[in-house]
Amino acid sequence: MTRSPSKTIAHVIDSLGTVGGAEQQLVQLLSRFRDPRLSHALVCLYETPADASRRHLVPSTVAVHHLFGPGIRRSTRWSNVRRLNSLLRGLDPALIHCSLPNASLAARVVGRLRHIPVVETLVNISHEEVRTEDNPQVTPLKLAFHRWIDRMTMPFVARFQAISPTAARSWMEVVGINRDLIRIIPRGIDLERFQGLSRSAARHDLGAELALAHDAFVLLNLGREQPQKGQRFLLEAMTEITARIPQAVLLLAGSPGLHSRELRQTAEGLGLGNRIVFLGRRADIPRLLAASDVFVFPSLYEGLGVSLLEAMAAGLPVVTTDRPPMSEIVQTGINGLLIPAGDPAALATAVVHLAEDPPTRSRLGEAAKRTVTSQFNIEGVVRQVEGLYLEVLGLETPPT
């Protein structure tokens, strides 16, 4: 009996080279999809210099296409649609799965033009007024314009994957997506990346690299240097933290962004010297987590917060903002500590409390790891995403 050909899923995203939650998750999913009835292709709007260094993470069975070559970082909405339409004419996918605003808008339009069902991942609360907090570049008028575009084109999407209940609620209430079309499937964490790490070895290596004192109390923040990440409030909290915990050191790891210059100016103005260290983009996240004492995540808003989940998977006690989705994951005093958004004093108090109470740090870290293990294992997420594809394509889900 001849096996019928597999159905191709075209995954459309802005770039492979940008190391954000959406990009990392897609790479992990592509390496774990198993249903033989489905094959996969990756379509990036842009080819960046970092793409080559991450290409080996994509299975050799997955063809990778770029709509625009190296050196082009911006394009018009129309050129995105035109080039994607031309590519998919030859690729002939059975389904498009898109993520991130630019790629998703093009995918919606091309999906409608070519009569291809589209699945879109809702990765953030893109249209909430909270996005204007501490960020003059995002104005209410700009939000309203993008909200209008999404309201006009969201009917072109067959199903949505919301990565958290918060993301689902936001898009339902602000854009008007039908709840019946949304499946809440969270980001998945590869737990093996955070197992078997030696804290003493990681601390020794990092200490040698950064000339850390042997008794340094290491705070870590992971995230792009963007207003939404709330890093400014973390820097302001360091004045009080170092006054109470003189050996405290803050490490910030993440890609440059809109706040990069301001954050460095703030750090310099605080006069804390090497107590604040900007690491930039790092490829050794598990090692950084293993070498740290507390993870601090003061984001003003998130779709989910992969860095938070990774820290919890590594067994670190976490301090984060008392806003969803963080507050949907962290229960204060149970598996972490929640503090008001934009409140450096409360942030400092929480960090000092953990610094002075090692048993609480250990208890919260162990509980955090259990939370991620039970709710965010990558293998379970892969099965749910494949199940969503099969549902849209009208194929039977295999028994588990």
One Martini backbone bead per residue (centre of mass of N, CA, C, O) as a GRO file, in nm:
protein
  400
    1MET     BB    1   0.094   0.037   0.025
    2THR     BB    2   0.068   0.370  -0.041
    3ARG     BB    3   0.190   0.647   0.090
    4SER     BB    4   0.090   0.939   0.162
    5PRO     BB    5   0.169   1.245   0.141
    6SER     BB    6   0.282   1.492   0.309
    7LYS     BB    7   0.209   1.773   0.501
    8THR     BB    8   0.287   2.108   0.479
    9ILE     BB    9   0.448   2.324   0.710
   10ALA     BB   10   0.460   2.678   0.727
   11HIS     BB   11   0.701   2.863   0.897
   12VAL     BB   12   0.647   3.202   1.001
   13ILE     BB   13   0.913   3.444   1.046
   14ASP     BB   14   1.130   3.692   1.075
   15SER     BB   15   1.376   3.532   1.236
   16LEU     BB   16   1.641   3.324   1.345
   17GLY     BB   17   1.858   3.521   1.485
   18THR     BB   18   1.662   3.598   1.691
   19VAL     BB   19   1.677   3.566   2.057
   20GLY     BB   20   1.375   3.466   2.124
   21GLY     BB   21   1.104   3.298   2.225
   22ALA     BB   22   0.989   3.229   1.943
   23GLU     BB   23   1.252   3.121   1.815
   24GLN     BB   24   1.326   2.905   2.021
   25GLN     BB   25   1.065   2.742   2.002
   26LEU     BB   26   1.073   2.667   1.703
   27VAL     BB   27   1.336   2.506   1.709
   28GLN     BB   28   1.234   2.294   1.913
   29LEU     BB   29   0.992   2.189   1.752
   30LEU     BB   30   1.136   2.099   1.486
   31SER     BB   31   1.306   1.871   1.654
   32ARG     BB   32   1.011   1.713   1.762
   33PHE     BB   33   0.856   1.637   1.538
   34ARG     BB   34   0.669   1.314   1.443
   35ASP     BB   35   0.453   1.320   1.238
   36PRO     BB   36   0.444   1.160   0.924
   37ARG     BB   37   0.212   1.353   0.791
   38LEU     BB   38   0.434   1.575   0.855
   39SER     BB   39   0.590   1.863   0.726
   40HIS     BB   40   0.871   2.109   0.721
   41ALA     BB   41   0.898   2.473   0.691
   42LEU     BB   42   1.115   2.763   0.683
   43VAL     BB   43   1.015   3.115   0.708
   44CYS     BB   44   1.202   3.410   0.655
   45LEU     BB   45   1.221   3.734   0.607
   46TYR     BB   46   1.516   3.738   0.734
   47GLU     BB   47   1.872   3.757   0.688
   48THR     BB   48   2.107   3.717   0.930
   49PRO     BB   49   2.414   3.679   1.070
   50ALA     BB   50   2.289   3.471   1.294
   51ASP     BB   51   2.167   3.238   1.127
   52ALA     BB   52   2.415   3.052   1.080
   53SER     BB   53   2.454   2.986   1.396
   54ARG     BB   54   2.140   2.843   1.395
   55ARG     BB   55   2.098   2.632   1.167
   56HIS     BB   56   2.188   2.365   1.325
   57LEU     BB   57   1.909   2.355   1.497
   58VAL     BB   58   1.791   2.267   1.232
   59PRO     BB   59   1.676   2.030   1.068
   60SER     BB   60   1.766   1.888   0.762
   61THR     BB   61   1.451   1.837   0.680
   62VAL     BB   62   1.438   2.155   0.695
   63ALA     BB   63   1.354   2.403   0.506
   64VAL     BB   64   1.519   2.720   0.432
   65HIS     BB   65   1.377   3.050   0.401
   66HIS     BB   66   1.429   3.379   0.238
   67LEU     BB   67   1.299   3.681   0.139
   68PHE     BB   68   1.558   3.831   0.260
   69GLY     BB   69   1.862   3.923   0.259
   70PRO     BB   70   2.136   4.040   0.357
   71GLY     BB   71   2.088   4.378   0.500
   72ILE     BB   72   1.775   4.333   0.541
   73ARG     BB   73   1.549   4.467   0.805
   74ARG     BB   74   1.341   4.613   0.611
   75SER     BB   75   0.990   4.625   0.507
   76THR     BB   76   0.712   4.608   0.342
   77ARG     BB   77   0.409   4.477   0.353
   78TRP     BB   78   0.388   4.420   0.049
   79SER     BB   79   0.662   4.273   0.007
   80ASN     BB   80   0.599   4.042   0.197
   81VAL     BB   81   0.354   3.935   0.044
   82ARG     BB   82   0.477   3.894  -0.235
   83ARG     BB   83   0.709   3.695  -0.154
   84LEU     BB   84   0.539   3.485  -0.004
   85ASN     BB   85   0.352   3.412  -0.235
   86SER     BB   86   0.573   3.310  -0.427
   87LEU     BB   87   0.687   3.086  -0.245
   88LEU     BB   88   0.411   2.929  -0.183
   89ARG     BB   89   0.351   2.844  -0.470
   90GLY     BB   90   0.583   2.623  -0.464
   91LEU     BB   91   0.541   2.485  -0.178
   92ASP     BB   92   0.248   2.407  -0.106
   93PRO     BB   93   0.094   2.430   0.160
   94ALA     BB   94  -0.147   2.321   0.403
   95LEU     BB   95  -0.003   2.515   0.622
   96ILE     BB   96   0.016   2.805   0.837
   97HIS     BB   97   0.269   2.915   1.075
   98CYS     BB   98   0.264   3.204   1.284
   99SER     BB   99   0.495   3.472   1.407
  100LEU     BB  100   0.475   3.774   1.463
  101PRO     BB  101   0.373   4.059   1.316
  102ASN     BB  102   0.497   4.069   1.027
  103ALA     BB  103   0.462   3.771   0.952
  104SER     BB  104   0.156   3.745   1.018
  105LEU     BB  105   0.037   3.945   0.820
  106ALA     BB  106   0.141   3.806   0.565
  107ALA     BB  107   0.013   3.525   0.622
  108ARG     BB  108  -0.279   3.604   0.623
  109VAL     BB  109  -0.300   3.716   0.335
  110VAL     BB  110  -0.187   3.466   0.183
  111GLY     BB  111  -0.386   3.264   0.292
  112ARG     BB  112  -0.630   3.397   0.156
  113LEU     BB  113  -0.527   3.399  -0.141
  114ARG     BB  114  -0.453   3.063  -0.127
  115HIS     BB  115  -0.630   2.892   0.066
  116ILE     BB  116  -0.474   2.880   0.352
  117PRO     BB  117  -0.443   2.776   0.649
  118VAL     BB  118  -0.414   2.955   0.966
  119VAL     BB  119  -0.173   2.967   1.229
  120GLU     BB  120  -0.155   3.166   1.531
  121THR     BB  121   0.069   3.312   1.751
  122LEU     BB  122   0.014   3.447   2.074
  123VAL     BB  123   0.283   3.630   2.244
  124ASN     BB  124   0.112   3.893   2.327
  125ILE     BB  125  -0.005   4.222   2.448
  126SER     BB  126  -0.014   4.427   2.184
  127HIS     BB  127  -0.289   4.636   2.270
  128GLU     BB  128  -0.208   4.746   2.533
  129GLU     BB  129  -0.161   5.028   2.733
  130VAL     BB  130   0.098   4.919   2.885
  131ARG     BB  131   0.298   4.976   2.640
  132THR     BB  132   0.333   5.294   2.728
  133GLU     BB  133   0.505   5.230   2.956
  134ASP     BB  134   0.808   5.373   2.959
  135ASN     BB  135   0.721   5.435   2.628
  136PRO     BB  136   0.726   5.686   2.389
  137GLN     BB  137   0.717   5.502   2.115
  138VAL     BB  138   0.432   5.417   2.235
  139THR     BB  139   0.130   5.510   2.114
  140PRO     BB  140  -0.206   5.527   2.101
  141LEU     BB  141  -0.213   5.564   1.791
  142LYS     BB  142  -0.041   5.320   1.716
  143LEU     BB  143  -0.217   5.111   1.851
  144ALA     BB  144  -0.476   5.171   1.688
  145PHE     BB  145  -0.364   5.100   1.410
  146HIS     BB  146  -0.284   4.800   1.468
  147ARG     BB  147  -0.563   4.715   1.563
  148TRP     BB  148  -0.705   4.758   1.295
  149ILE     BB  149  -0.543   4.561   1.125
  150ASP     BB  150  -0.610   4.308   1.295
  151ARG     BB  151  -0.921   4.321   1.272
  152MET     BB  152  -0.916   4.282   0.954
  153THR     BB  153  -0.720   3.996   0.954
  154MET     BB  154  -0.808   3.776   1.166
  155PRO     BB  155  -1.033   3.626   0.987
  156PHE     BB  156  -0.791   3.459   0.826
  157VAL     BB  157  -0.788   3.274   1.081
  158ALA     BB  158  -0.839   2.952   1.203
  159ARG     BB  159  -0.617   2.951   1.443
  160PHE     BB  160  -0.510   2.985   1.790
  161GLN     BB  161  -0.206   3.032   1.983
  162ALA     BB  162  -0.192   3.071   2.319
  163ILE     BB  163   0.063   3.111   2.572
  164SER     BB  164  -0.175   3.238   2.750
  165PRO     BB  165  -0.443   3.355   2.917
  166THR     BB  166  -0.363   3.651   2.880
  167ALA     BB  167  -0.340   3.655   2.573
  168ALA     BB  168  -0.625   3.561   2.514
  169ARG     BB  169  -0.783   3.788   2.656
  170SER     BB  170  -0.667   4.027   2.505
  171TRP     BB  171  -0.759   3.945   2.210
  172MET     BB  172  -1.058   3.923   2.273
  173GLU     BB  173  -1.108   4.217   2.396
  174VAL     BB  174  -0.949   4.404   2.179
  175VAL     BB  175  -1.000   4.239   1.889
  176GLY     BB  176  -1.228   3.990   1.885
  177ILE     BB  177  -1.168   3.702   1.935
  178ASN     BB  178  -1.274   3.389   1.923
  179ARG     BB  179  -1.258   3.155   2.168
  180ASP     BB  180  -1.298   2.893   1.984
  181LEU     BB  181  -1.008   2.961   1.823
  182ILE     BB  182  -0.858   2.907   2.097
  183ARG     BB  183  -0.540   2.776   2.207
  184ILE     BB  184  -0.383   2.687   2.506
  185ILE     BB  185  -0.026   2.695   2.450
  186PRO     BB  186   0.258   2.684   2.583
  187ARG     BB  187   0.557   2.709   2.649
  188GLY     BB  188   0.847   2.513   2.616
  189ILE     BB  189   1.076   2.324   2.820
  190ASP     BB  190   1.407   2.213   2.824
  191LEU     BB  191   1.503   2.038   3.094
  192GLU     BB  192   1.790   1.921   3.018
  193ARG     BB  193   1.948   2.199   3.021
  194PHE     BB  194   1.905   2.204   3.368
  195GLN     BB  195   2.067   1.942   3.407
  196GLY     BB  196   2.365   1.866   3.574
  197LEU     BB  197   2.455   2.128   3.704
  198SER     BB  198   2.732   2.294   3.836
  199ARG     BB  199   2.755   2.539   4.056
  200SER     BB  200   3.057   2.552   4.123
  201ALA     BB  201   3.161   2.558   3.829
  202ALA     BB  202   2.996   2.800   3.727
  203ARG     BB  203   3.101   3.001   3.940
  204HIS     BB  204   3.398   2.980   3.875
  205ASP     BB  205   3.387   3.065   3.577
  206LEU     BB  206   3.238   3.337   3.618
  207GLY     BB  207   3.432   3.457   3.823
  208ALA     BB  208   3.675   3.461   3.629
  209GLU     BB  209   3.547   3.634   3.402
  210LEU     BB  210   3.431   3.880   3.620
  211ALA     BB  211   3.571   3.910   3.896
  212LEU     BB  212   3.439   3.766   4.134
  213ALA     BB  213   3.364   3.728   4.433
  214HIS     BB  214   3.330   3.454   4.636
  215ASP     BB  215   3.073   3.618   4.797
  216ALA     BB  216   2.882   3.670   4.583
  217PHE     BB  217   2.558   3.810   4.511
  218VAL     BB  218   2.368   3.683   4.243
  219LEU     BB  219   2.201   3.866   4.002
  220LEU     BB  220   1.950   3.788   3.746
  221ASN     BB  221   1.889   3.907   3.403
  222LEU     BB  222   1.666   3.827   3.131
  223GLY     BB  223   1.668   4.043   2.842
  224ARG     BB  224   1.574   4.273   2.661
  225GLU     BB  225   1.646   4.624   2.610
  226GLN     BB  226   1.338   4.699   2.715
  227PRO     BB  227   1.082   4.858   2.863
  228GLN     BB  228   0.907   4.600   2.941
  229LYS     BB  229   1.139   4.473   3.144
  230GLY     BB  230   1.212   4.679   3.390
  231GLN     BB  231   1.529   4.744   3.440
  232ARG     BB  232   1.532   5.026   3.566
  233PHE     BB  233   1.417   4.934   3.847
  234LEU     BB  234   1.652   4.746   3.912
  235LEU     BB  235   1.874   4.957   3.921
  236GLU     BB  236   1.744   5.134   4.143
  237ALA     BB  237   1.747   4.897   4.359
  238MET     BB  238   2.063   4.864   4.398
  239THR     BB  239   2.117   5.075   4.614
  240GLU     BB  240   1.968   4.920   4.844
  241ILE     BB  241   2.092   4.642   4.813
  242THR     BB  242   2.399   4.725   4.861
  243ALA     BB  243   2.351   4.846   5.142
  244ARG     BB  244   2.261   4.556   5.259
  245ILE     BB  245   2.432   4.395   5.014
  246PRO     BB  246   2.753   4.439   4.932
  247GLN     BB  247   2.787   4.157   4.746
  248ALA     BB  248   2.611   4.255   4.528
  249VAL     BB  249   2.529   4.136   4.186
  250LEU     BB  250   2.440   4.251   3.857
  251LEU     BB  251   2.311   4.063   3.582
  252LEU     BB  252   2.279   4.147   3.228
  253ALA     BB  253   2.106   3.952   2.978
  254GLY     BB  254   2.095   4.077   2.638
  255SER     BB  255   1.970   4.238   2.393
  256PRO     BB  256   1.959   4.505   2.231
  257GLY     BB  257   1.772   4.823   2.270
  258LEU     BB  258   1.589   5.103   2.348
  259HIS     BB  259   1.740   5.097   2.658
  260SER     BB  260   2.050   5.080   2.651
  261ARG     BB  261   2.151   5.370   2.700
  262GLU     BB  262   1.986   5.435   2.956
  263LEU     BB  263   2.092   5.204   3.135
  264ARG     BB  264   2.391   5.295   3.133
  265GLN     BB  265   2.343   5.574   3.250
  266THR     BB  266   2.217   5.480   3.513
  267ALA     BB  267   2.450   5.308   3.615
  268GLU     BB  268   2.656   5.540   3.621
  269GLY     BB  269   2.489   5.730   3.812
  270LEU     BB  270   2.498   5.530   4.066
  271GLY     BB  271   2.801   5.435   4.130
  272LEU     BB  272   2.852   5.090   4.128
  273GLY     BB  273   3.014   4.985   3.912
  274ASN     BB  274   3.068   4.631   3.926
  275ARG     BB  275   2.760   4.575   4.030
  276ILE     BB  276   2.705   4.627   3.718
  277VAL     BB  277   2.648   4.388   3.444
  278PHE     BB  278   2.686   4.380   3.095
  279LEU     BB  279   2.661   4.094   2.875
  280GLY     BB  280   2.460   4.053   2.674
  281ARG     BB  281   2.460   3.822   2.453
  282ARG     BB  282   2.392   3.472   2.531
  283ALA     BB  283   2.470   3.104   2.515
  284ASP     BB  284   2.492   3.042   2.858
  285ILE     BB  285   2.229   3.026   3.036
  286PRO     BB  286   2.253   2.779   3.225
  287ARG     BB  287   2.516   2.881   3.359
  288LEU     BB  288   2.409   3.146   3.473
  289LEU     BB  289   2.192   3.018   3.651
  290ALA     BB  290   2.382   2.829   3.818
  291ALA     BB  291   2.555   3.095   3.927
  292SER     BB  292   2.305   3.195   4.071
  293ASP     BB  293   2.075   3.315   4.332
  294VAL     BB  294   1.883   3.525   4.169
  295PHE     BB  295   1.583   3.597   3.993
  296VAL     BB  296   1.501   3.892   3.797
  297PHE     BB  297   1.150   3.995   3.679
  298PRO     BB  298   1.027   4.331   3.603
  299SER     BB  299   0.797   4.320   3.415
  300LEU     BB  300   0.522   4.491   3.277
  301TYR     BB  301   0.501   4.276   3.034
  302GLU     BB  302   0.360   3.965   2.890
  303GLY     BB  303   0.293   3.658   2.746
  304LEU     BB  304   0.498   3.486   2.957
  305GLY     BB  305   0.820   3.418   3.008
  306VAL     BB  306   1.083   3.230   2.947
  307SER     BB  307   1.301   3.319   3.148
  308LEU     BB  308   1.139   3.247   3.395
  309LEU     BB  309   1.113   2.942   3.334
  310GLU     BB  310   1.416   2.881   3.323
  311ALA     BB  311   1.481   2.960   3.613
  312MET     BB  312   1.287   2.756   3.740
  313ALA     BB  313   1.416   2.501   3.609
  314ALA     BB  314   1.697   2.570   3.769
  315GLY     BB  315   1.603   2.647   4.077
  316LEU     BB  316   1.533   2.944   4.108
  317PRO     BB  317   1.469   3.213   4.271
  318VAL     BB  318   1.192   3.444   4.224
  319VAL     BB  319   1.142   3.785   4.102
  320THR     BB  320   0.824   3.935   4.027
  321THR     BB  321   0.546   4.051   3.878
  322ASP     BB  322   0.206   4.148   3.974
  323ARG     BB  323   0.138   4.018   3.673
  324PRO     BB  324   0.003   3.912   3.407
  325PRO     BB  325   0.142   3.595   3.377
  326MET     BB  326   0.321   3.576   3.631
  327SER     BB  327   0.075   3.533   3.840
  328GLU     BB  328   0.002   3.247   3.703
  329ILE     BB  329   0.283   3.107   3.802
  330VAL     BB  330   0.329   3.281   4.058
  331GLN     BB  331   0.342   3.220   4.412
  332THR     BB  332   0.367   3.389   4.679
  333GLY     BB  333   0.573   3.189   4.890
  334ILE     BB  334   0.588   2.921   4.705
  335ASN     BB  335   0.760   2.989   4.396
  336GLY     BB  336   0.791   3.298   4.490
  337LEU     BB  337   0.802   3.656   4.419
  338LEU     BB  338   0.583   3.937   4.442
  339ILE     BB  339   0.574   4.262   4.279
  340PRO     BB  340   0.529   4.564   4.204
  341ALA     BB  341   0.517   4.755   3.944
  342GLY     BB  342   0.760   4.995   3.939
  343ASP     BB  343   0.913   4.903   4.237
  344PRO     BB  344   1.214   4.934   4.379
  345ALA     BB  345   1.163   4.893   4.683
  346ALA     BB  346   1.021   4.616   4.666
  347LEU     BB  347   1.248   4.476   4.518
  348ALA     BB  348   1.465   4.512   4.734
  349THR     BB  349   1.317   4.367   4.965
  350ALA     BB  350   1.300   4.087   4.829
  351VAL     BB  351   1.604   4.040   4.787
  352VAL     BB  352   1.697   4.072   5.079
  353HIS     BB  353   1.530   3.845   5.194
  354LEU     BB  354   1.675   3.621   5.032
  355ALA     BB  355   1.966   3.681   5.122
  356GLU     BB  356   1.882   3.630   5.443
  357ASP     BB  357   1.724   3.340   5.333
  358PRO     BB  358   1.825   3.041   5.233
  359PRO     BB  359   1.584   2.845   5.283
  360THR     BB  360   1.385   3.003   5.102
  361ARG     BB  361   1.540   2.982   4.843
  362SER     BB  362   1.530   2.674   4.825
  363ARG     BB  363   1.223   2.633   4.837
  364LEU     BB  364   1.143   2.808   4.593
  365GLY     BB  365   1.321   2.666   4.381
  366GLU     BB  366   1.194   2.384   4.399
  367ALA     BB  367   0.903   2.473   4.333
  368ALA     BB  368   0.963   2.597   4.058
  369LYS     BB  369   1.058   2.336   3.921
  370ARG     BB  370   0.791   2.182   3.953
  371THR     BB  371   0.615   2.368   3.785
  372VAL     BB  372   0.762   2.330   3.510
  373THR     BB  373   0.758   2.021   3.493
  374SER     BB  374   0.431   2.000   3.500
  375GLN     BB  375   0.354   2.252   3.270
  376PHE     BB  376   0.642   2.301   3.056
  377ASN     BB  377   0.696   2.063   2.883
  378ILE     BB  378   0.798   2.021   2.562
  379GLU     BB  379   0.663   1.749   2.484
  380GLY     BB  380   0.369   1.834   2.541
  381VAL     BB  381   0.363   2.076   2.346
  382VAL     BB  382   0.414   1.929   2.081
  383ARG     BB  383   0.156   1.758   2.085
  384GLN     BB  384  -0.041   2.001   2.084
  385VAL     BB  385   0.049   2.131   1.818
  386GLU     BB  386  -0.002   1.887   1.637
  387GLY     BB  387  -0.302   1.868   1.710
  388LEU     BB  388  -0.377   2.139   1.580
  389TYR     BB  389  -0.305   2.068   1.292
  390LEU     BB  390  -0.495   1.823   1.264
  391GLU     BB  391  -0.755   1.979   1.312
  392VAL     BB  392  -0.732   2.177   1.070
  393LEU     BB  393  -0.683   1.925   0.856
  394GLY     BB  394  -0.870   1.673   0.939
  395LEU     BB  395  -0.708   1.486   1.131
  396GLU     BB  396  -0.619   1.226   1.315
  397THR     BB  397  -0.544   1.168   1.634
  398PRO     BB  398  -0.321   1.001   1.787
  399PRO     BB  399  -0.265   0.788   2.016
  400THR     BB  400  -0.112   0.797   2.352
   0.00000   0.00000   0.00000
